[in-house]
Amino acid sequence: MGSPVESKDVEEPAKCGFFYGTLMAPEVFFTVCYDTKNVPEEVKKRHNFHEAILHGYCRRRVRNADYPGITEDKEHTVRGIYVTGLSAHNMARLDFFEGSEYERRTVTVRLLEKIDKGDGTFELVEGEERTAEVYVFLPTGGLEGDEWDYEQFRREKMAYWTRAGYGFD
């Protein structure tokens, strides 16, 4: 087996993903996809990260877990990160990481653009539509009623989720 940061499938077209939980953090994304949060610059350049929104889904905490799940819900939207340049090797690692609790689906997201309001403040507005792969939580009874908190995750759990080999031990 080669280095975890080398490309294994250059010939296949890259996919894009929408991540709404732990994988919103580039450190977790790189740890899952490349087995290290400190990837070389040429690997970082393969992926663009852009804020986005997914309509028709709701994000909730997974019971007794550090991560969330989303389910279809026409009344809600989910903010997350749209990531480009996902190889077949990346997708295989992401599928394994997400496991049987999630189903990968193709969805349409809208990129969020930061607009200067002219008074020193900014507003996020919906921009272009993009197609992305997303992981939808299957056992809906396993979700809590509370929204998952990304900032709390970064403060309290990030170090645990960015150790080499996480999810593959």
Residue frames as a rotation matrix with the C-alpha (Angstrom) as fourth column:
MET 1
0.586 0.811 0.000 0.00
0.811 -0.586 0.000 0.00
0.000 0.000 -1.000 0.00
GLY 2
-0.177 -0.669 0.721 1.37
0.658 -0.626 -0.419 3.42
0.732 0.400 0.552 -0.95
SER 3
-0.961 -0.222 -0.167 1.54
0.276 -0.698 -0.660 6.65
0.030 -0.681 0.732 0.96
PRO 4
-0.210 0.960 -0.184 -1.85
0.865 0.095 -0.492 7.79
-0.455 -0.263 -0.851 2.29
VAL 5
0.130 0.261 -0.957 -1.45
-0.030 -0.963 -0.267 11.15
-0.991 0.063 -0.117 0.53
GLU 6
-0.877 -0.451 -0.166 -0.71
-0.174 -0.025 0.984 9.91
-0.448 0.892 -0.057 -2.97
SER 7
-0.006 0.892 -0.452 -3.42
-0.934 -0.166 -0.315 9.89
-0.356 0.420 0.835 -5.63
LYS 8
-0.612 -0.183 0.769 -4.62
-0.114 0.983 0.144 6.38
-0.783 0.001 -0.623 -6.40
ASP 9
-0.067 0.720 0.691 -7.21
0.825 0.430 -0.368 7.12
-0.561 0.545 -0.623 -9.06
VAL 10
-0.623 -0.285 -0.728 -6.18
-0.040 -0.918 0.394 10.00
-0.781 0.275 0.561 -11.29
GLU 11
-0.980 0.157 0.126 -8.16
0.150 0.150 0.977 8.64
0.134 0.976 -0.171 -14.25
GLU 12
-0.212 0.967 -0.143 -11.60
0.961 0.233 0.150 8.94
0.178 -0.106 -0.978 -12.59
PRO 13
-0.162 0.207 0.965 -13.45
0.142 -0.963 0.230 12.27
0.977 0.174 0.126 -12.52
ALA 14
-0.959 -0.244 -0.148 -13.47
0.191 -0.165 -0.968 13.97
0.211 -0.956 0.204 -9.14
LYS 15
0.064 0.989 -0.136 -16.65
0.777 0.037 0.628 14.30
0.626 -0.146 -0.766 -7.10
CYS 16
-0.575 -0.124 0.809 -17.78
-0.330 -0.870 -0.368 17.04
0.749 -0.478 0.460 -4.77
GLY 17
-0.360 0.423 -0.831 -19.15
0.780 0.625 -0.020 16.59
0.512 -0.656 -0.555 -1.27
PHE 18
0.062 0.407 0.911 -21.30
-0.417 -0.819 0.394 18.50
0.907 -0.405 0.119 1.17
PHE 19
-0.392 -0.291 -0.873 -20.25
0.638 0.598 -0.485 18.01
0.663 -0.747 -0.049 4.77
TYR 20
0.229 0.672 0.704 -22.33
-0.182 -0.681 0.709 19.24
0.956 -0.291 -0.034 7.69
GLY 21
0.989 0.122 -0.085 -20.61
0.046 0.292 0.955 17.76
0.142 -0.948 0.283 10.75
THR 22
0.575 -0.818 -0.029 -17.13
0.162 0.079 0.984 16.75
-0.802 -0.570 0.178 11.84
LEU 23
0.010 -0.591 0.807 -15.89
0.936 0.289 0.200 16.71
-0.351 0.753 0.556 8.23
MET 24
0.905 0.263 0.334 -16.56
0.354 -0.901 -0.250 20.47
0.235 0.344 -0.909 7.96
ALA 25
0.672 -0.737 -0.068 -13.22
-0.396 -0.435 0.808 20.85
-0.626 -0.516 -0.585 9.75
PRO 26
0.606 -0.492 -0.625 -10.40
-0.657 0.134 -0.742 20.52
0.449 0.860 -0.242 7.17
GLU 27
-0.395 -0.797 0.457 -8.30
-0.918 0.321 -0.233 18.80
0.038 -0.512 -0.858 9.86
VAL 28
-0.066 0.459 0.886 -10.88
-0.374 0.812 -0.448 16.00
-0.925 -0.361 0.118 10.19
PHE 29
0.864 0.390 -0.319 -11.45
-0.408 0.168 -0.897 15.82
-0.296 0.905 0.304 6.43
PHE 30
0.260 -0.852 -0.454 -7.71
-0.817 0.056 -0.574 15.38
0.514 0.521 -0.682 5.76
THR 31
-0.479 -0.406 0.778 -7.34
-0.801 0.565 -0.198 12.88
-0.359 -0.718 -0.596 8.63
VAL 32
0.323 0.691 0.646 -10.12
-0.249 0.721 -0.647 10.72
-0.913 0.048 0.405 7.19
CYS 33
0.961 0.176 -0.213 -9.10
-0.234 0.112 -0.966 11.04
-0.146 0.978 0.149 3.53
TYR 34
0.504 -0.847 -0.170 -5.30
-0.329 -0.006 -0.944 10.99
0.799 0.532 -0.282 3.93
ASP 35
0.602 -0.180 -0.778 -4.65
0.635 0.698 0.330 9.63
0.484 -0.693 0.535 7.44
THR 36
-0.446 -0.694 -0.565 -3.06
0.886 -0.432 -0.168 12.90
-0.128 -0.575 0.808 8.61
LYS 37
0.659 0.668 -0.346 -4.28
0.625 -0.742 -0.242 16.42
-0.418 -0.056 -0.907 9.32
ASN 38
0.274 -0.680 -0.680 -0.94
-0.330 -0.731 0.597 17.79
-0.903 0.061 -0.425 8.07
VAL 39
0.598 0.007 0.802 -1.10
0.650 0.581 -0.490 17.01
-0.469 0.814 0.342 4.36
PRO 40
-0.554 -0.830 0.063 1.42
0.670 -0.400 0.625 18.44
-0.494 0.389 0.778 1.86
GLU 41
-0.418 0.340 -0.842 0.49
-0.307 -0.925 -0.222 21.66
-0.855 0.166 0.491 0.06
GLU 42
-0.842 0.093 -0.532 -0.08
-0.520 0.129 0.845 19.83
0.147 0.987 -0.060 -3.26
VAL 43
-0.706 0.652 -0.276 -2.75
0.665 0.744 0.056 17.69
0.242 -0.144 -0.959 -1.56
LYS 44
-0.379 0.557 -0.739 -4.45
0.440 -0.594 -0.673 20.75
-0.814 -0.580 -0.020 -0.03
LYS 45
-0.663 0.038 -0.747 -4.62
-0.526 -0.734 0.430 22.31
-0.532 0.679 0.507 -3.50
ARG 46
-0.941 0.330 -0.071 -6.72
0.190 0.691 0.697 19.38
0.280 0.643 -0.713 -4.78
HIS 47
-0.175 0.905 -0.388 -9.65
0.964 0.237 0.118 20.46
0.199 -0.354 -0.914 -2.61
ASN 48
-0.740 0.103 0.665 -11.55
-0.123 -0.992 0.017 23.74
0.661 -0.069 0.747 -2.34
PHE 49
-0.524 0.569 -0.633 -13.72
0.849 0.287 -0.444 24.37
-0.071 -0.771 -0.633 0.73
HIS 50
-0.832 0.330 0.446 -16.70
-0.120 -0.892 0.437 26.72
0.541 0.310 0.782 0.35
GLU 51
-0.768 0.630 0.114 -19.61
-0.134 0.015 -0.991 27.46
-0.626 -0.777 0.073 2.69
ALA 52
-0.788 0.560 -0.254 -22.91
-0.204 0.153 0.967 26.13
0.581 0.814 -0.006 1.35
ILE 53
-0.498 0.722 0.480 -26.49
-0.706 -0.017 -0.708 25.41
-0.503 -0.692 0.518 2.31
LEU 54
-0.941 0.277 -0.194 -28.66
0.128 0.823 0.554 22.34
0.313 0.496 -0.810 1.74
HIS 55
-0.450 0.865 0.222 -32.42
-0.891 -0.452 -0.042 22.88
0.064 -0.216 0.974 1.62
GLY 56
0.361 0.789 -0.497 -34.95
-0.711 0.578 0.400 20.25
0.603 0.209 0.770 2.69
TYR 57
0.097 -0.376 -0.921 -32.87
0.455 0.840 -0.295 18.58
0.885 -0.391 0.252 5.41
CYS 58
0.767 0.144 0.626 -32.49
-0.477 -0.524 0.706 18.96
0.429 -0.840 -0.333 9.17
ARG 59
-0.201 -0.903 -0.379 -29.29
-0.070 0.399 -0.914 18.37
0.977 -0.158 -0.143 11.22
ARG 60
0.788 0.419 0.452 -29.54
-0.501 0.009 0.865 16.82
0.358 -0.908 0.217 14.69
ARG 61
-0.238 -0.837 0.493 -27.16
-0.971 0.225 -0.086 15.35
-0.038 -0.499 -0.866 17.22
VAL 62
0.084 0.170 -0.982 -26.72
-0.233 0.961 0.146 11.58
0.969 0.216 0.120 17.05
ARG 63
0.854 0.359 0.376 -27.59
-0.437 0.107 0.893 10.08
0.281 -0.927 0.248 20.43
ASN 64
0.781 -0.580 0.232 -24.46
0.037 0.413 0.910 9.36
-0.624 -0.702 0.344 22.55
ALA 65
0.294 -0.695 0.656 -22.09
0.954 0.259 -0.153 10.57
-0.063 0.671 0.739 19.80
ASP 66
-0.288 -0.530 -0.797 -19.89
0.407 -0.822 0.399 13.57
-0.867 -0.209 0.453 18.93
TYR 67
-0.985 -0.172 -0.001 -21.32
0.051 -0.295 0.954 13.89
-0.165 0.940 0.299 15.42
PRO 68
-0.276 0.937 -0.216 -24.63
-0.619 -0.345 -0.706 14.79
-0.735 -0.061 0.675 13.75
GLY 69
-0.682 0.198 0.704 -26.90
0.618 0.669 0.412 13.23
-0.390 0.716 -0.579 11.20
ILE 70
-0.702 0.534 -0.471 -29.27
-0.626 -0.778 0.051 14.79
-0.340 0.331 0.880 8.71
THR 71
-0.529 0.644 0.553 -32.68
0.645 0.728 -0.231 13.62
-0.551 0.235 -0.801 7.62
GLU 72
-0.688 0.350 0.636 -35.09
0.463 -0.463 0.756 14.95
0.559 0.814 0.157 5.01
ASP 73
-0.119 0.670 -0.732 -37.28
0.845 -0.318 -0.429 17.77
-0.521 -0.670 -0.529 6.31
LYS 74
0.022 0.184 0.983 -38.82
0.884 -0.462 0.067 20.32
0.467 0.867 -0.173 3.94
GLU 75
0.894 0.443 0.063 -39.04
0.349 -0.777 0.524 22.92
0.281 -0.447 -0.849 6.71
HIS 76
0.694 -0.680 -0.237 -35.29
0.083 -0.252 0.964 23.11
-0.715 -0.689 -0.118 7.42
THR 77
0.783 -0.612 -0.113 -31.92
-0.230 -0.116 -0.966 23.90
0.578 0.782 -0.232 5.89
VAL 78
0.762 -0.631 -0.149 -28.43
0.502 0.429 0.751 22.78
-0.409 -0.647 0.644 6.83
ARG 79
0.768 -0.620 -0.163 -25.32
-0.632 -0.689 -0.356 24.93
0.109 0.376 -0.920 6.56
GLY 80
0.715 -0.580 0.390 -22.10
0.321 0.768 0.554 23.14
-0.621 -0.271 0.735 5.81
ILE 81
-0.052 -0.849 -0.526 -19.04
-0.563 -0.411 0.717 22.98
-0.825 0.333 -0.457 3.60
TYR 82
0.969 0.244 -0.022 -18.92
-0.127 0.423 -0.897 22.13
-0.210 0.872 0.442 -0.11
VAL 83
0.093 -0.984 0.149 -15.64
-0.399 0.100 0.911 20.36
-0.912 -0.145 -0.384 -0.94
THR 84
0.777 0.111 -0.619 -14.29
-0.629 0.121 -0.768 19.78
-0.010 0.986 0.164 -4.46
GLY 85
0.037 -0.893 -0.449 -11.76
-0.886 0.178 -0.428 17.32
0.462 0.413 -0.785 -5.84
LEU 86
0.158 0.066 0.985 -12.86
-0.741 0.668 0.074 14.08
-0.653 -0.742 0.154 -4.16
SER 87
-0.522 -0.437 -0.732 -11.22
-0.806 0.533 0.257 11.09
0.278 0.725 -0.630 -5.81
ALA 88
0.396 0.618 -0.680 -12.62
-0.363 0.785 0.502 7.56
0.844 0.048 0.535 -5.83
HIS 89
-0.348 -0.610 -0.712 -10.05
0.519 0.507 -0.689 6.74
0.781 -0.609 0.140 -3.13
ASN 90
-0.923 0.090 0.374 -11.30
-0.324 -0.707 -0.629 9.68
0.208 -0.701 0.682 -1.01
MET 91
-0.041 0.999 -0.012 -14.91
-0.884 -0.030 0.466 8.52
0.466 0.030 0.884 -1.51
ALA 92
0.206 0.055 -0.977 -14.05
0.113 0.990 0.079 4.96
0.972 -0.127 0.198 -0.47
ARG 93
-0.756 -0.539 -0.370 -12.45
0.449 -0.015 -0.894 6.24
0.476 -0.842 0.254 2.74
LEU 94
-0.758 0.549 0.351 -15.42
-0.637 -0.739 -0.219 8.55
0.140 -0.390 0.910 3.41
ASP 95
0.186 0.839 -0.511 -17.90
-0.590 0.511 0.625 5.70
0.786 0.185 0.590 2.80
PHE 96
-0.104 -0.310 -0.945 -15.99
0.497 0.807 -0.319 3.50
0.861 -0.503 0.070 5.27
PHE 97
-0.949 -0.310 0.060 -15.76
0.134 -0.568 -0.812 6.34
0.286 -0.763 0.580 7.81
GLU 98
-0.471 0.842 0.262 -19.50
-0.839 -0.520 0.161 7.08
0.272 -0.144 0.952 7.66
GLY 99
-0.954 -0.023 0.300 -20.40
-0.152 0.898 -0.413 3.40
-0.260 -0.439 -0.860 7.91
SER 100
-0.736 0.675 0.041 -23.77
0.569 0.585 0.578 1.69
0.366 0.449 -0.815 7.74
GLU 101
-0.269 0.652 -0.709 -25.61
0.688 -0.385 -0.615 4.42
-0.674 -0.653 -0.345 9.70
TYR 102
-0.096 0.129 -0.987 -25.45
-0.375 -0.923 -0.084 6.66
-0.922 0.362 0.137 6.63
GLU 103
0.335 0.213 0.918 -26.52
0.786 0.474 -0.397 6.48
-0.520 0.854 -0.008 3.01
ARG 104
-0.670 -0.597 -0.441 -24.65
0.199 -0.717 0.668 8.50
-0.715 0.360 0.600 0.40
ARG 105
0.386 0.830 0.401 -26.95
0.773 -0.055 -0.632 10.54
-0.503 0.554 -0.663 -1.83
THR 106
-0.715 -0.493 0.495 -26.47
0.687 -0.625 0.370 13.07
0.127 0.605 0.786 -4.60
VAL 107
0.307 0.787 -0.536 -28.07
0.831 -0.496 -0.252 16.42
-0.464 -0.368 -0.806 -3.75
THR 108
0.087 -0.230 0.969 -28.09
0.622 -0.747 -0.233 20.03
0.778 0.623 0.078 -4.93
VAL 109
0.109 -0.131 -0.985 -26.59
0.894 -0.420 0.155 22.63
-0.435 -0.898 0.071 -2.61
ARG 110
0.794 0.074 0.604 -26.26
0.357 -0.860 -0.364 26.39
0.492 0.505 -0.709 -2.96
LEU 111
-0.282 -0.945 -0.166 -22.92
0.839 -0.159 -0.521 28.07
0.466 -0.286 0.837 -2.36
LEU 112
0.720 0.445 -0.533 -22.97
0.664 -0.665 0.341 30.88
-0.203 -0.600 -0.774 0.19
GLU 113
-0.041 -0.686 0.726 -21.36
0.712 -0.530 -0.460 34.15
0.701 0.498 0.511 -0.81
LYS 114
-0.079 -0.082 -0.994 -20.19
0.869 -0.494 -0.029 36.83
-0.488 -0.866 0.110 1.60
ILE 115
0.177 0.253 0.951 -21.60
0.731 -0.681 0.045 40.24
0.659 0.687 -0.305 0.54
ASP 116
-0.799 -0.478 -0.364 -20.23
0.601 -0.640 -0.479 43.49
-0.004 -0.602 0.799 1.97
LYS 117
0.229 0.969 -0.098 -23.19
0.973 -0.231 -0.010 45.52
-0.032 -0.093 -0.995 3.25
GLY 118
0.094 -0.269 0.959 -21.13
0.477 -0.833 -0.281 48.73
0.874 0.483 0.050 3.05
ASP 119
0.643 0.177 0.745 -21.27
-0.481 -0.664 0.573 49.46
0.596 -0.726 -0.341 6.76
GLY 120
-0.322 -0.868 0.377 -18.40
-0.910 0.174 -0.377 47.22
0.261 -0.464 -0.846 7.82
THR 121
-0.137 0.330 0.934 -20.62
-0.500 0.791 -0.353 44.15
-0.855 -0.515 0.056 8.12
PHE 122
-0.827 -0.156 -0.540 -21.15
-0.547 0.440 0.712 41.21
0.126 0.885 -0.449 5.82
GLU 123
0.189 0.914 0.360 -24.14
-0.788 0.360 -0.500 39.11
-0.587 -0.189 0.788 4.90
LEU 124
-0.837 -0.368 0.404 -24.16
-0.093 0.824 0.559 35.54
-0.539 0.430 -0.724 3.60
VAL 125
0.145 0.882 -0.448 -26.41
-0.812 -0.152 -0.563 35.10
-0.565 0.446 0.695 0.57
GLU 126
0.277 0.042 0.960 -27.19
0.238 0.965 -0.111 32.07
-0.931 0.259 0.257 -1.53
GLY 127
-0.181 -0.437 -0.881 -25.35
-0.789 -0.470 0.395 31.85
-0.587 0.767 -0.260 -4.82
GLU 128
-0.276 -0.026 -0.961 -24.71
-0.877 0.416 0.240 29.17
0.393 0.909 -0.138 -7.46
GLU 129
0.744 0.504 0.438 -26.23
-0.604 0.788 0.121 25.69
-0.284 -0.355 0.891 -7.30
ARG 130
-0.344 -0.846 -0.408 -23.84
-0.898 0.424 -0.121 22.74
0.275 0.324 -0.905 -7.23
THR 131
0.708 0.475 -0.523 -24.25
-0.351 0.879 0.323 18.97
0.613 -0.045 0.789 -7.17
ALA 132
-0.325 -0.810 0.487 -22.65
-0.873 0.059 -0.484 17.17
0.364 -0.583 -0.727 -4.23
GLU 133
-0.114 0.192 -0.975 -22.52
0.253 0.954 0.159 13.85
0.961 -0.228 -0.158 -2.44
VAL 134
-0.236 0.089 0.968 -23.94
-0.865 -0.473 -0.168 13.94
0.442 -0.877 0.189 1.12
TYR 135
-0.796 -0.042 -0.604 -24.33
0.186 0.932 -0.311 11.33
0.576 -0.360 -0.734 3.85
VAL 136
-0.074 0.889 0.451 -27.89
-0.720 -0.361 0.593 11.04
0.690 -0.281 0.667 5.17
PHE 137
-0.797 -0.205 0.569 -28.51
-0.591 0.463 -0.661 9.39
-0.128 -0.862 -0.490 8.56
LEU 138
-0.555 0.564 -0.612 -30.65
-0.205 0.620 0.757 6.24
0.806 0.545 -0.228 8.32
PRO 139
-0.317 0.495 -0.809 -31.76
0.825 0.564 0.022 5.20
0.467 -0.661 -0.588 11.84
THR 140
-0.235 0.217 0.948 -33.73
-0.004 -0.975 0.222 8.39
0.972 0.049 0.230 12.52
GLY 141
0.816 0.540 -0.206 -34.72
0.166 0.122 0.979 7.17
0.554 -0.833 0.009 16.00
GLY 142
0.266 -0.815 -0.514 -31.06
0.963 0.252 0.098 7.62
0.049 -0.521 0.852 16.95
LEU 143
-0.446 -0.399 0.801 -31.20
0.436 -0.878 -0.195 11.40
0.781 0.263 0.566 16.58
GLU 144
-0.522 0.235 -0.820 -31.73
0.760 -0.310 -0.572 13.79
-0.388 -0.922 -0.017 19.47
GLY 145
0.558 0.810 0.179 -34.00
0.822 -0.509 -0.257 16.82
-0.117 0.290 -0.950 19.26
ASP 146
0.551 -0.399 -0.733 -31.11
0.055 -0.859 0.509 19.27
-0.833 -0.320 -0.451 19.63
GLU 147
0.931 -0.347 -0.114 -29.12
-0.220 -0.285 -0.933 20.88
0.292 0.894 -0.341 16.82
TRP 148
0.501 -0.852 -0.149 -25.49
0.864 0.482 0.148 19.75
-0.054 -0.203 0.978 16.64
ASP 149
0.945 -0.176 -0.277 -23.02
-0.112 -0.966 0.234 22.53
-0.308 -0.190 -0.932 17.55
TYR 150
0.700 -0.700 0.140 -19.94
0.437 0.265 -0.860 22.78
0.565 0.663 0.491 15.30
GLU 151
0.202 -0.650 0.732 -18.14
-0.501 -0.711 -0.493 25.33
0.842 -0.267 -0.469 17.49
GLN 152
0.563 0.045 0.825 -18.60
-0.792 0.312 0.524 23.15
-0.234 -0.949 0.211 20.58
PHE 153
0.956 -0.236 0.175 -17.20
0.277 0.923 -0.266 20.20
-0.099 0.302 0.948 18.61
ARG 154
0.462 -0.823 0.331 -14.12
0.141 -0.301 -0.943 22.25
0.876 0.483 -0.023 17.61
ARG 155
0.181 -0.369 0.912 -13.50
-0.830 -0.555 -0.059 23.33
0.528 -0.746 -0.407 21.22
GLU 156
0.302 0.113 0.946 -14.13
-0.879 0.417 0.231 20.05
-0.369 -0.902 0.226 22.99
LYS 157
0.665 0.142 0.733 -13.57
-0.051 0.988 -0.145 17.13
-0.745 0.059 0.665 20.59
MET 158
0.822 -0.268 -0.503 -11.28
-0.564 -0.251 -0.787 18.18
0.084 0.930 -0.358 17.70
ALA 159
-0.145 -0.977 0.156 -8.05
-0.985 0.157 0.065 16.69
-0.088 -0.144 -0.986 19.09
TYR 160
-0.156 0.169 0.973 -9.67
-0.281 0.937 -0.208 13.26
-0.947 -0.306 -0.099 19.40
TRP 161
0.716 0.621 0.319 -10.98
0.137 0.322 -0.937 13.33
-0.684 0.715 0.145 15.83
THR 162
0.835 -0.427 -0.347 -7.73
-0.522 -0.419 -0.743 14.39
0.172 0.802 -0.573 14.15
ARG 163
0.085 -0.823 0.561 -5.38
-0.609 0.403 0.683 11.69
-0.789 -0.399 -0.467 15.34
ALA 164
-0.477 -0.366 -0.799 -3.76
-0.872 0.308 0.380 9.58
0.107 0.878 -0.466 12.61
GLY 165
-0.927 0.094 -0.362 -5.79
0.028 0.983 0.183 6.51
0.373 0.160 -0.914 11.73
TYR 166
-0.671 0.724 0.159 -9.03
-0.423 -0.198 -0.884 7.80
-0.609 -0.661 0.439 13.23
GLY 167
0.316 0.922 -0.223 -11.93
-0.814 0.142 -0.564 5.69
-0.488 0.359 0.795 12.10
PHE 168
0.525 -0.193 -0.829 -9.60
-0.611 0.592 -0.525 3.04
0.592 0.782 0.193 10.68
ASP 169
-0.377 -0.689 0.619 -8.14
-0.925 0.251 -0.284 1.50
0.040 -0.680 -0.732 13.84
